Amino acid sequence: MELSNYSKNVVLLVLLIVFPFSIAAKSNSPCDFPAVFNFGDSNSDTGGLSAAFGQAGPPAGETYFGAPAGRYCDGRLVIDFIAESLGIPHLSAFLDALGSNFSHGANFATAGSTIRPQNTTLHQSGFSPISLNVQSYEFNDFLHRSQIIRNKGDVFSKLMPKEKHFSQGLYTFDIGQNDLTAGYFNNMSTDQVRAYVPDVINQFKTVIQGIYSRGGRYFWIHNTGPVGCLPYVLDRLLITAGQVDKAGCASPFNEVAQYFNAKLKEAVIQLRKDLPLAALTYVDVYSVKYELIYRANKHGFEHPLQACCGHGGKYNFNINHGCGSKIKVKGKEVILGKSCKNPSERINWDGVHFTEAANKWVFEQIVNVPTQIVGNCNFAAIFNFGDSNSDTGGLSAAFGQAPYPNGETFFHAPAGRFSDGRLLIDFIAEGIDLPYLSAFLDSIGSNFSHGANFATAGSTIRPQNTTMGQSGYSPISLDVQGVQFSDFHTRSQIIRQKGNIYGKLLPKEEDFSQALYTFDIGQNDLTAGYKLNMSTDQVKAYVPDLLSQLSNVIKKVYAKGGRSFWIHNSGPLGCLPYVMDRFMITAAQVDKYGCANPFNEVSKYFNLLLKKTVVQLRKELPLAAFTYVDVYSVKYSLIGHAKKLGFENPFLACCGHGGEYNYNRFIKCGSKKVVNGKEIVIASSCKDPSVRVSWDGTHFTEAANKWIFDQIVNGSFSDPPIPLSLACNRVNH
């Protein structure tokens, strides 16, 4: 079964109403869900049944949590990926009294839950006594008591949601599967099971209406998956050869699931009429799950109908020896229901539930569909990673201030920047109405409430095997910047919770998921090879490793909640005075604008692979919005057409001393010497930096940076071609 046009349209509508995971209902602005309240069964239980009736034992939880975590899976569930996508922690189970934090919502689901209460015990049938109506009672009680506890203050108040979170929260539902199998387990026919579906749906509607009456407005409702494709159904119930479809699934059970889904969809349509202030989203997980099972190999999975964790039989499922079950052999307890070697290649975990890998794939399909642009982003902060092209004071704080005349044009004093004034990152901050970024390493007068800058002059992607004194490369390579960000992410929230003045100088937790993450780094990695006398081919040979390391850092930022990435490629190295002065360049290697071809070719090769890396990251990190910004073309155009654009002498440093390019690596901008007992600046700035492109032989002037920013801000040189103000939006590629 292909994903239906209807389901694709529904999910697209979802994104326009509720998500990027949040593009929402009012003023075309992104939703900012402060909490999630989940209702369901084992497909979304994060510890409810385990808390009440005993922990799901190992190997459950082995893949992601490294230990049992209340989930009937090797790792995360779809509800976990939903929480991550919204930038909030995984949900604590309502019934779990140990270590739970409900400030961002609660999970009322329990494994084995049904919509209709069952007339059997948990031991008799495996169905939970915590049916959906009970979950709704729990929610009502939670809404009331959580606010009483919050009003008392102290530590418990920090673990409860604010009152307004109940009207601003997302209400998720994933339940109904067990209601269908319950009838079959009672030896009902397919017609008999279908006969009670309307009553199941009516009870479901009643719960939704009750939550709406208590302030719930945003509902995300999964239909039920293809029950006939689950090993425990295929193993336990009688199926004839004529009832098996092309995917190996049992048609009668899938048809019942489809009937349930049709009635559920009708109910959602009716609820939209009955509850006019609600946004109700019907999510077709049936089609997604069936597609995964039917085309498992195409999607990178194997043995779709075989449980990863189980014991024996055609489906590696045995109702008497489930996942993690143990027996005694010669007086010693051993695990009989073990997990398979690589759960990441399997769809089914234990005969009933999906693996983390399958859950992640399902989630990516229901959220990662082409979106249309729906309004400006409201970036709460910027977190920048880079080198001297975007360093606003990191190197200066750690190793001494960049001397005057740096900063003379705009700041009128040294300001940690290797320029006469503002950098691209400063104009980016201005462009989204944020103050300039404080350097992470600068402890004096810094304000991190709107982000932080981890860049330092001389930084590289790959750590260098030389000291800064030897090569000029910073010890704060990109991996170190990544560690600093991780530390900042954790410690900033600890300090904020202490209150007082420090709390006002640090970002809010939600700012990390609502921020713009900017990267401008790689230039120094390319020149590093040349400084070691490598050939162009040798430099090109290590570029893939550079981009692999860059990719790893971005993935770690994503794991911490980063969602909007603005990535600059490398500029034309062969047009920089310090490169042209330092390295041997023949006349034949100089292009029509006066730049050195070999170095520019390396830059273009780096950029080609960087763009491919970004394309791959879009596939691997489906909730992220990546903007690849071609600053190479902009800078090359500026240098090549300097005079036409109001600049002069593009290869002549404004601030320097001597030589063809007014650049001397031993007498850099701001260098001084003593003459007749008096210290004087010998590498001073030019008369009018505003008409110059190069500031000091390495970096651009403020005027050049401003011109470059003006070209890239509207998206003309971006992939996708969207402006900075829309960089939080994912666009179809």
VMD Tcl script that draws the C-alpha trace (Angstrom):
set ca {
  {0.00 0.00 0.00}
  {1.40 3.38 -1.01}
  {1.06 6.45 1.18}
  {-2.32 7.76 0.11}
  {-2.73 11.23 -1.33}
  {-5.19 11.84 1.45}
  {-2.67 10.98 4.16}
  {-0.01 13.14 2.55}
  {-2.41 16.06 2.36}
  {-3.52 15.54 5.93}
  {0.02 15.54 7.23}
  {0.84 18.62 5.19}
  {-2.21 20.28 6.70}
  {-0.90 19.21 10.09}
  {2.29 21.09 9.53}
  {0.45 24.19 8.47}
  {-1.80 24.04 11.52}
  {0.33 22.65 14.27}
  {4.00 22.13 13.62}
  {7.42 22.82 12.20}
  {7.02 20.50 14.47}
  {5.15 23.69 14.85}
  {3.76 25.99 12.26}
  {0.58 27.14 13.80}
  {-2.73 28.54 13.97}
  {-2.37 32.18 14.92}
  {-0.73 34.94 12.90}
  {1.28 32.45 10.84}
  {3.75 32.24 13.73}
  {5.44 29.06 14.95}
  {3.72 27.23 17.79}
  {5.61 27.20 21.03}
  {4.20 24.17 22.79}
  {5.40 24.36 26.41}
  {4.07 20.89 27.23}
  {2.79 17.61 25.83}
  {0.06 15.51 27.46}
  {-0.09 12.01 26.02}
  {-2.79 9.35 26.17}
  {-2.31 5.86 24.80}
  {-1.12 2.30 25.10}
  {2.28 0.60 24.91}
  {3.09 2.38 21.66}
  {3.56 5.54 23.71}
  {3.96 4.34 27.32}
  {7.15 5.84 28.78}
  {6.88 4.08 32.13}
  {3.29 4.01 33.37}
  {2.71 0.26 33.45}
  {6.26 -0.34 34.66}
  {5.78 2.03 37.59}
  {2.53 0.41 38.66}
  {3.12 -3.25 37.89}
  {6.87 -3.74 37.61}
  {9.60 -2.60 35.27}
  {9.89 -3.90 31.72}
  {13.15 -5.81 32.12}
  {16.26 -5.98 29.96}
  {17.01 -5.97 27.10}
  {14.27 -3.32 26.83}
  {15.88 0.11 26.60}
  {19.28 -1.21 25.58}
  {19.80 0.82 22.41}
  {19.24 4.39 23.60}
  {18.85 4.41 27.37}
  {21.34 1.65 28.10}
  {18.91 0.15 30.60}
  {15.17 -0.51 30.98}
  {13.32 2.82 30.79}
  {9.67 1.86 31.09}
  {9.29 1.44 27.34}
  {8.49 -1.76 25.49}
  {11.18 -1.10 22.94}
  {14.95 -1.14 22.62}
  {14.95 2.66 22.77}
  {12.75 5.63 21.99}
  {9.11 5.68 20.94}
  {7.35 8.00 18.51}
  {6.21 10.11 21.49}
  {9.87 10.57 22.47}
  {10.72 11.86 19.01}
  {7.73 14.20 19.15}
  {8.99 15.62 22.45}
  {12.52 16.01 21.08}
  {11.22 17.79 18.01}
  {9.46 20.33 20.20}
  {12.60 20.91 22.21}
  {11.24 19.48 25.44}
  {12.47 16.52 27.53}
  {10.97 13.06 27.22}
  {7.68 12.75 29.07}
  {7.53 11.34 32.57}
  {4.82 8.77 33.22}
  {2.00 10.08 35.43}
  {2.12 6.95 37.57}
  {5.88 7.15 38.14}
  {6.60 8.85 41.47}
  {10.39 8.52 41.23}
  {12.38 11.27 39.54}
  {9.51 12.54 37.42}
  {9.39 16.09 36.10}
  {5.99 17.23 34.88}
  {6.92 20.84 34.13}
  {6.74 20.06 30.41}
  {3.76 17.70 30.46}
  {2.81 14.19 31.50}
  {2.22 10.79 29.96}
  {-0.95 8.96 30.99}
  {-0.45 6.03 28.60}
  {0.10 2.53 29.92}
  {1.00 -0.60 28.01}
  {-2.07 -2.73 27.35}
  {-4.50 0.18 27.60}
  {-7.72 0.19 25.62}
  {-10.30 2.85 24.84}
  {-13.14 0.73 26.24}
  {-12.59 -0.75 29.71}
  {-12.13 -4.51 29.50}
  {-13.94 -7.04 31.67}
  {-10.77 -9.02 32.32}
  {-7.81 -8.55 34.62}
  {-4.33 -7.61 33.51}
  {-3.15 -11.10 34.42}
  {-5.94 -12.79 32.48}
  {-5.68 -10.87 29.22}
  {-2.69 -8.54 29.32}
  {-4.96 -5.51 29.00}
  {-4.30 -2.65 31.40}
  {-6.90 -1.50 33.93}
  {-5.84 2.06 32.99}
  {-8.22 2.42 30.05}
  {-8.65 5.75 28.27}
  {-11.45 6.94 30.54}
  {-9.21 6.28 33.55}
  {-6.39 8.18 31.87}
  {-8.75 11.12 31.45}
  {-9.64 10.97 35.17}
  {-5.94 11.01 35.93}
  {-5.53 14.05 33.70}
  {-8.35 15.91 35.44}
  {-6.82 15.14 38.81}
  {-3.38 16.17 37.58}
  {-4.64 19.48 36.21}
  {-6.26 20.33 39.56}
  {-3.63 19.06 42.01}
  {-0.60 20.25 40.06}
  {-1.73 23.86 40.47}
  {-2.36 23.44 44.19}
  {1.19 22.14 44.55}
  {2.63 24.93 42.39}
  {0.95 27.53 44.58}
  {2.73 26.14 47.64}
  {6.07 27.02 46.08}
  {9.27 25.14 47.02}
  {10.97 22.52 44.88}
  {7.80 20.69 43.87}
  {6.42 23.74 42.10}
  {9.31 23.58 39.63}
  {8.28 20.06 38.68}
  {4.71 21.00 37.72}
  {3.37 22.73 34.60}
  {2.12 26.29 34.75}
  {-1.64 26.73 34.52}
  {-1.38 28.28 31.05}
  {0.47 25.22 29.76}
  {-2.77 23.27 29.73}
  {-4.28 25.56 27.11}
  {-1.00 25.91 25.20}
  {0.02 22.25 25.36}
  {-0.14 19.59 22.66}
  {-2.48 16.65 23.41}
  {-1.37 13.45 21.71}
  {-3.33 10.23 21.31}
  {-2.16 6.81 20.16}
  {-4.66 4.20 21.25}
  {-7.18 1.72 19.83}
  {-5.04 -1.19 18.66}
  {-5.74 -3.26 21.77}
  {-9.49 -2.71 21.45}
  {-9.39 -4.53 18.12}
  {-7.26 -7.48 19.19}
  {-9.33 -7.83 22.39}
  {-12.31 -9.03 20.38}
  {-10.27 -11.57 18.45}
  {-8.71 -12.88 21.65}
  {-12.28 -13.47 22.86}
  {-12.91 -15.54 19.73}
  {-15.09 -12.93 18.05}
  {-15.45 -12.87 14.29}
  {-14.30 -9.94 12.19}
  {-17.90 -8.78 11.82}
  {-18.38 -8.87 15.58}
  {-15.25 -6.81 16.14}
  {-16.35 -4.26 13.55}
  {-19.73 -4.04 15.25}
  {-18.32 -2.53 18.44}
  {-15.95 -0.08 16.75}
  {-18.51 2.78 16.72}
  {-18.87 2.48 20.50}
  {-15.07 2.54 20.88}
  {-14.92 5.72 18.79}
  {-17.74 7.35 20.77}
  {-15.88 6.77 24.01}
  {-12.78 8.24 22.42}
  {-14.72 11.36 21.37}
  {-16.06 11.79 24.88}
  {-12.54 11.95 26.29}
  {-11.46 14.54 23.69}
  {-14.50 16.66 24.49}
  {-13.71 16.46 28.20}
  {-10.14 17.66 27.66}
  {-11.40 20.48 25.44}
  {-13.74 21.61 28.22}
  {-10.70 21.88 30.49}
  {-8.78 24.06 28.09}
  {-7.11 21.66 25.65}
  {-6.88 23.14 22.17}
  {-4.25 21.25 20.14}
  {-4.87 17.56 19.42}
  {-2.53 15.23 17.51}
  {-4.35 11.93 16.90}
  {-2.72 8.81 15.46}
  {-4.88 6.26 13.75}
  {-4.14 2.62 14.43}
  {-1.42 0.70 12.62}
  {-1.76 -2.44 10.48}
  {-2.59 -4.94 13.22}
  {-2.38 -7.82 10.73}
  {1.34 -7.21 10.24}
  {2.29 -7.76 13.89}
  {4.05 -11.05 14.71}
  {1.99 -11.59 17.86}
  {-1.20 -11.44 15.80}
  {0.19 -13.60 13.00}
  {1.42 -16.16 15.53}
  {-1.55 -16.23 17.84}
  {-4.60 -16.10 15.57}
  {-5.66 -18.55 12.87}
  {-4.91 -17.24 9.39}
  {-5.43 -19.08 6.11}
  {-3.08 -18.79 3.14}
  {-5.76 -16.93 1.21}
  {-5.85 -14.24 3.90}
  {-2.17 -13.32 3.59}
  {-1.46 -10.26 1.45}
  {1.57 -9.31 -0.65}
  {3.44 -8.00 2.41}
  {2.85 -11.22 4.36}
  {0.26 -9.55 6.58}
  {-3.16 -10.90 7.57}
  {-5.80 -9.06 5.53}
  {-8.81 -9.55 7.84}
  {-7.09 -7.85 10.77}
  {-5.79 -5.02 8.61}
  {-9.26 -4.46 7.19}
  {-10.62 -4.07 10.70}
  {-7.86 -1.57 11.44}
  {-8.80 0.36 8.29}
  {-12.46 0.34 9.30}
  {-11.50 1.68 12.73}
  {-9.44 4.39 11.04}
  {-12.28 5.41 8.74}
  {-14.56 5.85 11.73}
  {-11.84 7.68 13.64}
  {-11.37 10.09 10.74}
  {-15.12 10.74 10.65}
  {-15.01 11.42 14.38}
  {-12.18 13.93 14.00}
  {-14.10 15.74 11.25}
  {-17.15 15.93 13.51}
  {-15.06 17.10 16.46}
  {-13.72 19.96 14.34}
  {-17.31 21.14 13.95}
  {-18.22 20.56 17.59}
  {-15.06 22.12 19.04}
  {-14.49 25.26 16.95}
  {-11.53 26.55 18.98}
  {-9.56 23.32 18.65}
  {-6.94 22.31 16.09}
  {-7.43 18.57 15.54}
  {-4.87 16.69 13.49}
  {-5.55 13.18 12.19}
  {-2.25 11.40 11.48}
  {-2.25 8.40 9.14}
  {0.37 6.18 10.78}
  {-1.30 3.11 9.25}
  {-0.09 3.99 5.76}
  {3.37 4.86 7.02}
  {3.80 1.64 8.99}
  {2.46 -0.50 6.16}
  {4.85 1.14 3.72}
  {7.74 0.40 6.06}
  {6.81 -3.26 6.42}
  {5.99 -3.79 2.74}
  {9.21 -2.19 1.51}
  {11.47 -2.94 4.43}
  {14.58 -3.64 2.33}
  {14.19 -0.41 0.38}
  {14.14 1.52 3.65}
  {17.16 -0.24 5.12}
  {15.43 -2.86 7.26}
  {15.22 -6.65 7.19}
  {12.89 -9.43 8.38}
  {9.90 -7.10 8.92}
  {7.65 -9.80 10.33}
  {10.21 -11.27 12.70}
  {10.68 -10.03 16.25}
  {14.17 -8.85 17.16}
  {13.73 -9.85 20.79}
  {12.00 -13.16 21.40}
  {12.41 -16.90 21.36}
  {11.63 -19.44 18.66}
  {9.00 -20.00 16.04}
  {8.44 -18.55 12.60}
  {8.25 -14.98 13.90}
  {10.71 -15.34 16.80}
  {7.70 -14.80 19.04}
  {6.37 -17.05 21.77}
  {3.57 -15.83 24.00}
  {4.96 -17.90 26.87}
  {8.58 -16.78 26.42}
  {8.54 -13.10 25.56}
  {11.37 -10.60 25.22}
  {13.59 -10.70 28.27}
  {12.02 -13.86 29.72}
  {14.30 -16.02 31.82}
  {14.58 -19.67 32.75}
  {16.76 -21.57 35.17}
  {19.34 -23.89 33.75}
  {21.25 -25.98 36.29}
  {20.20 -23.59 39.04}
  {21.36 -20.51 37.12}
  {18.99 -17.91 35.69}
  {19.55 -17.18 32.00}
  {17.74 -14.92 29.53}
  {15.78 -16.92 27.00}
  {14.18 -14.05 25.07}
  {17.29 -12.23 23.86}
  {17.54 -9.35 21.42}
  {18.94 -9.67 17.92}
  {22.43 -8.53 17.00}
  {21.43 -5.25 15.38}
  {18.01 -3.84 16.33}
  {18.64 -0.82 14.08}
  {18.01 -3.04 11.05}
  {14.80 -4.53 12.39}
  {11.25 -3.19 12.43}
  {9.66 -5.29 15.12}
  {11.15 -5.34 18.58}
  {9.25 -7.98 20.54}
  {6.45 -9.19 18.30}
  {4.13 -6.37 19.36}
  {6.08 -3.12 19.31}
  {8.43 -1.38 16.90}
  {12.16 -0.88 17.39}
  {13.59 2.58 18.01}
  {14.90 2.62 14.44}
  {11.45 1.87 13.06}
  {9.83 4.42 15.38}
  {12.28 7.04 14.18}
  {11.53 6.22 10.54}
  {7.79 6.42 11.18}
  {8.19 9.74 12.95}
  {10.25 11.17 10.11}
  {7.52 10.32 7.61}
  {4.72 11.91 9.60}
  {6.65 15.09 10.23}
  {9.11 15.39 7.36}
  {6.95 16.42 4.44}
  {7.44 19.38 2.11}
  {6.34 22.59 3.79}
  {5.51 25.97 2.43}
  {6.90 29.17 3.87}
  {4.54 30.48 6.54}
  {5.99 33.66 7.99}
  {9.03 35.03 9.69}
  {10.94 33.11 12.31}
  {11.19 34.49 15.81}
  {14.71 33.47 16.72}
  {15.21 33.80 20.45}
  {18.98 33.49 20.29}
  {22.01 32.86 18.09}
  {24.73 30.35 18.84}
  {27.73 30.86 16.58}
  {30.62 28.54 15.78}
  {33.57 29.66 13.70}
  {36.93 31.36 13.31}
  {38.11 34.98 13.06}
  {35.50 35.76 10.43}
  {32.91 35.63 13.23}
  {34.92 35.92 16.48}
  {33.45 38.70 18.61}
  {36.00 38.43 21.38}
  {36.82 34.82 22.17}
  {40.50 34.81 21.29}
  {40.96 38.29 22.72}
  {39.47 37.23 26.06}
  {41.73 34.20 26.37}
  {44.97 35.39 24.77}
  {44.87 39.19 24.79}
  {42.88 41.88 23.05}
  {43.12 42.49 19.31}
  {44.95 45.84 19.33}
  {43.91 49.22 18.03}
  {43.08 50.23 15.28}
  {40.83 47.13 15.29}
  {37.32 48.34 16.12}
  {37.99 51.96 15.21}
  {35.14 52.50 12.74}
  {32.08 51.32 14.67}
  {33.12 50.57 18.24}
  {35.81 53.30 18.35}
  {38.00 50.95 20.37}
  {39.17 47.33 20.18}
  {36.12 45.08 20.54}
  {37.52 41.57 20.16}
  {36.99 41.61 16.41}
  {39.68 41.44 13.73}
  {38.15 44.24 11.68}
  {37.66 47.96 11.85}
  {34.06 47.36 12.89}
  {31.27 44.86 12.60}
  {31.44 41.33 11.21}
  {28.88 39.32 9.28}
  {27.67 37.76 12.54}
  {27.01 41.24 13.92}
  {24.86 42.11 10.92}
  {23.07 38.76 11.25}
  {22.25 39.59 14.87}
  {21.01 43.03 13.85}
  {19.01 41.41 11.04}
  {16.94 39.39 13.50}
  {16.73 42.14 16.12}
  {19.12 40.64 18.65}
  {22.04 42.32 20.43}
  {25.57 41.47 19.36}
  {26.82 38.13 20.63}
  {29.09 37.94 23.64}
  {32.05 35.59 23.34}
  {31.66 32.46 25.45}
  {35.19 32.86 26.82}
  {34.66 36.49 27.83}
  {33.70 36.63 31.50}
  {33.61 40.43 31.73}
  {30.33 42.17 30.95}
  {28.90 39.36 28.84}
  {25.18 38.85 28.38}
  {24.22 35.43 27.08}
  {20.45 35.86 27.34}
  {20.23 36.04 23.54}
  {22.90 33.47 22.66}
  {26.64 32.97 22.73}
  {29.60 33.02 20.37}
  {32.00 30.07 20.54}
  {34.15 31.20 17.60}
  {37.78 32.15 18.13}
  {40.21 33.63 15.65}
  {42.45 30.95 14.18}
  {39.99 28.12 14.87}
  {39.90 25.09 12.61}
  {37.46 22.24 12.17}
  {40.17 19.64 12.79}
  {42.39 20.10 15.84}
  {45.90 21.10 14.76}
  {49.08 19.47 16.03}
  {50.80 22.81 16.54}
  {50.67 25.47 19.21}
  {49.17 28.87 18.56}
  {52.63 30.36 18.89}
  {53.95 28.03 16.21}
  {51.18 28.32 13.62}
  {48.68 30.95 14.69}
  {45.89 28.35 14.91}
  {43.64 28.47 17.94}
  {43.47 25.54 20.36}
  {39.70 26.13 20.35}
  {38.93 23.92 17.34}
  {35.34 23.14 16.35}
  {35.13 20.02 18.50}
  {36.15 22.11 21.52}
  {33.53 24.69 20.59}
  {31.02 21.85 20.52}
  {32.04 20.79 24.03}
  {31.78 24.40 25.20}
  {28.26 24.62 23.78}
  {27.24 21.41 25.52}
  {28.65 22.69 28.80}
  {26.96 26.06 28.31}
  {23.65 24.33 27.55}
  {23.77 22.43 30.86}
  {25.34 24.95 33.22}
  {23.35 27.94 32.01}
  {20.13 26.27 33.10}
  {21.53 25.29 36.49}
  {22.55 28.89 37.10}
  {19.24 30.27 35.80}
  {17.38 28.17 38.34}
  {19.27 29.92 41.12}
  {17.60 33.17 40.12}
  {19.11 36.58 40.94}
  {20.98 38.66 38.37}
  {22.69 35.69 36.72}
  {19.35 34.26 35.68}
  {18.73 37.34 33.56}
  {22.03 36.98 31.72}
  {21.43 33.45 30.46}
  {19.10 31.99 27.82}
  {15.89 30.21 28.72}
  {15.80 26.47 28.16}
  {13.38 26.83 25.26}
  {15.69 29.32 23.55}
  {18.01 26.50 22.53}
  {15.37 24.93 20.29}
  {14.21 28.30 18.98}
  {17.67 29.64 18.19}
  {19.60 30.11 14.97}
  {22.84 28.11 14.85}
  {25.43 29.75 12.59}
  {28.63 28.20 11.26}
  {31.47 29.99 9.47}
  {34.58 27.84 9.64}
  {36.94 25.83 7.42}
  {39.16 28.46 5.84}
  {42.02 27.86 8.27}
  {41.87 24.10 7.72}
  {42.70 24.65 4.06}
  {45.62 27.02 4.61}
  {46.97 24.73 7.34}
  {47.95 22.13 4.77}
  {49.71 24.64 2.57}
  {51.66 25.94 5.57}
  {52.92 22.38 6.02}
  {54.10 22.40 2.39}
  {51.37 20.06 1.21}
  {50.34 20.04 -2.43}
  {46.85 21.00 -3.55}
  {46.01 17.32 -4.05}
  {47.17 16.53 -0.51}
  {45.02 19.32 0.91}
  {42.00 18.13 -1.07}
  {42.59 14.61 0.24}
  {41.77 15.54 3.83}
  {38.70 17.68 3.06}
  {36.26 14.73 3.48}
  {37.55 14.21 7.01}
  {37.04 17.89 7.78}
  {33.43 17.72 6.73}
  {32.85 14.51 8.62}
  {34.00 16.26 11.79}
  {31.83 19.28 11.01}
  {28.86 16.97 10.48}
  {29.47 15.30 13.85}
  {29.38 18.62 15.69}
  {26.15 19.64 13.96}
  {24.56 16.31 14.90}
  {25.50 16.88 18.53}
  {23.97 20.35 18.45}
  {20.84 18.82 16.91}
  {20.75 16.25 19.70}
  {20.71 19.13 22.17}
  {17.68 20.66 20.47}
  {19.21 22.76 17.68}
  {16.85 22.98 14.72}
  {17.77 25.98 12.55}
  {21.22 25.96 10.94}
  {22.75 28.74 8.82}
  {25.99 27.47 7.28}
  {28.45 29.63 5.34}
  {30.75 28.00 2.83}
  {34.39 29.05 2.60}
  {35.40 32.24 0.83}
  {37.92 32.48 -2.06}
  {41.22 31.83 -0.28}
  {43.20 32.73 -3.37}
  {41.98 36.33 -3.19}
  {43.28 37.03 0.33}
  {46.43 39.18 0.55}
  {48.00 36.99 3.25}
  {47.72 33.93 0.98}
  {49.05 35.75 -2.06}
  {51.93 37.18 -0.05}
  {52.97 34.00 1.73}
  {52.73 31.24 -0.88}
  {54.49 30.78 -4.20}
  {52.15 31.67 -7.07}
  {53.16 31.68 -10.72}
  {51.80 34.14 -13.28}
  {49.89 31.33 -14.96}
  {48.06 30.61 -11.70}
  {46.62 34.11 -11.42}
  {43.05 34.48 -12.70}
  {41.39 37.39 -14.48}
  {40.67 39.20 -11.22}
  {44.15 38.73 -9.78}
  {43.38 35.82 -7.45}
  {45.43 32.62 -7.11}
  {43.58 29.80 -8.87}
  {44.96 26.76 -6.98}
  {43.78 28.08 -3.61}
  {40.38 29.04 -4.96}
  {40.02 25.59 -6.52}
  {40.59 24.04 -3.10}
  {37.97 26.37 -1.61}
  {35.49 25.36 -4.30}
  {36.20 21.67 -3.68}
  {35.62 22.18 0.05}
  {32.36 23.97 -0.73}
  {31.20 21.26 -3.11}
  {31.61 18.61 -0.42}
  {30.15 20.92 2.22}
  {26.99 21.28 0.16}
  {26.75 17.49 -0.18}
  {27.21 17.22 3.57}
  {24.33 19.61 4.15}
  {22.13 17.58 1.80}
  {22.94 14.44 3.77}
  {22.31 16.17 7.09}
  {18.84 17.14 5.87}
  {18.10 13.44 5.42}
  {19.60 12.36 8.74}
  {18.19 15.24 10.81}
  {14.67 15.60 9.41}
  {13.46 18.14 11.96}
  {16.21 20.61 11.17}
  {16.15 23.49 8.72}
  {19.50 23.85 6.95}
  {20.46 26.92 4.94}
  {23.65 26.63 2.90}
  {24.97 30.13 2.18}
  {27.29 30.67 -0.77}
  {29.51 33.45 0.59}
  {32.25 32.34 -1.84}
  {30.34 33.70 -4.83}
  {29.47 36.93 -3.03}
  {33.03 37.60 -1.88}
  {34.50 36.71 -5.26}
  {32.06 39.07 -6.96}
  {32.99 41.86 -4.55}
  {36.70 41.42 -5.22}
  {36.25 41.03 -8.97}
  {34.01 44.08 -9.32}
  {35.31 46.19 -6.45}
  {35.48 49.46 -8.32}
  {32.00 49.09 -9.77}
  {30.68 48.45 -6.26}
  {32.31 51.50 -4.73}
  {35.50 49.93 -3.40}
  {39.15 50.29 -4.38}
  {42.37 48.25 -4.24}
  {40.70 44.90 -3.27}
  {44.05 43.17 -2.71}
  {45.60 45.92 -0.61}
  {45.18 45.62 3.15}
  {43.82 48.77 4.78}
  {45.71 48.09 8.01}
  {49.23 46.75 7.60}
  {52.81 47.63 6.81}
  {54.75 47.39 3.55}
  {54.95 45.06 0.60}
  {52.85 44.67 -2.50}
  {49.70 44.04 -0.49}
  {50.48 46.27 2.53}
  {50.77 43.01 4.45}
  {53.64 41.64 6.49}
  {53.00 38.61 8.65}
  {55.66 39.78 11.08}
  {54.26 43.30 11.34}
  {50.50 42.86 11.46}
  {47.74 45.41 11.91}
  {48.30 47.36 15.11}
  {51.94 46.31 15.54}
  {54.09 48.79 17.43}
  {57.74 49.56 17.87}
  {59.73 51.90 20.05}
  {61.27 54.91 18.31}
  {63.42 57.24 20.39}
  {61.96 55.74 23.53}
  {58.38 56.24 22.40}
  {56.01 53.46 21.34}
  {54.33 54.09 18.00}
  {51.96 52.10 15.79}
  {53.73 51.18 12.56}
  {50.96 49.04 11.07}
  {48.22 51.65 11.07}
  {44.95 51.81 9.19}
  {44.24 53.52 5.90}
  {42.51 56.87 5.68}
  {39.09 55.53 4.68}
  {38.34 51.86 5.51}
  {34.83 52.27 4.06}
  {36.19 52.08 0.50}
  {38.45 49.10 1.12}
  {37.67 45.38 0.95}
  {40.52 43.85 2.97}
  {41.09 45.12 6.48}
  {44.35 43.48 7.51}
  {45.23 41.08 4.69}
  {43.13 38.29 6.18}
  {39.79 39.79 7.19}
  {37.26 42.07 5.56}
  {36.44 45.64 6.51}
  {33.10 46.50 8.08}
  {32.02 48.08 4.78}
  {32.81 44.86 2.90}
  {31.09 42.74 5.56}
  {28.01 44.95 5.30}
  {27.95 44.59 1.50}
  {28.30 40.80 1.75}
  {25.50 40.61 4.33}
  {23.21 42.70 2.13}
  {23.65 40.14 -0.68}
  {23.00 37.03 1.42}
  {20.26 38.22 3.77}
  {17.50 37.93 1.17}
  {18.34 34.34 0.20}
  {19.73 35.10 -3.26}
  {22.85 33.05 -2.55}
  {21.27 30.43 -0.31}
  {20.11 26.87 -0.73}
  {17.17 26.84 -0.23}
  {16.73 30.37 -1.61}
  {14.99 31.79 1.45}
  {15.92 34.89 3.45}
  {17.48 34.90 6.90}
  {14.12 35.79 8.43}
  {12.67 32.46 7.23}
  {15.63 30.22 8.04}
  {13.66 28.18 10.59}
  {11.45 26.74 7.84}
  {12.22 23.40 6.25}
  {11.68 23.45 2.50}
  {11.24 20.58 0.05}
  {14.41 19.68 -1.87}
}
mol new
graphics top color blue
foreach p $ca { graphics top sphere $p radius 0.5 }
foreach p [lrange $ca 0 end-1] q [lrange $ca 1 end] { graphics top cylinder $p $q radius 0.2 }
display resetview
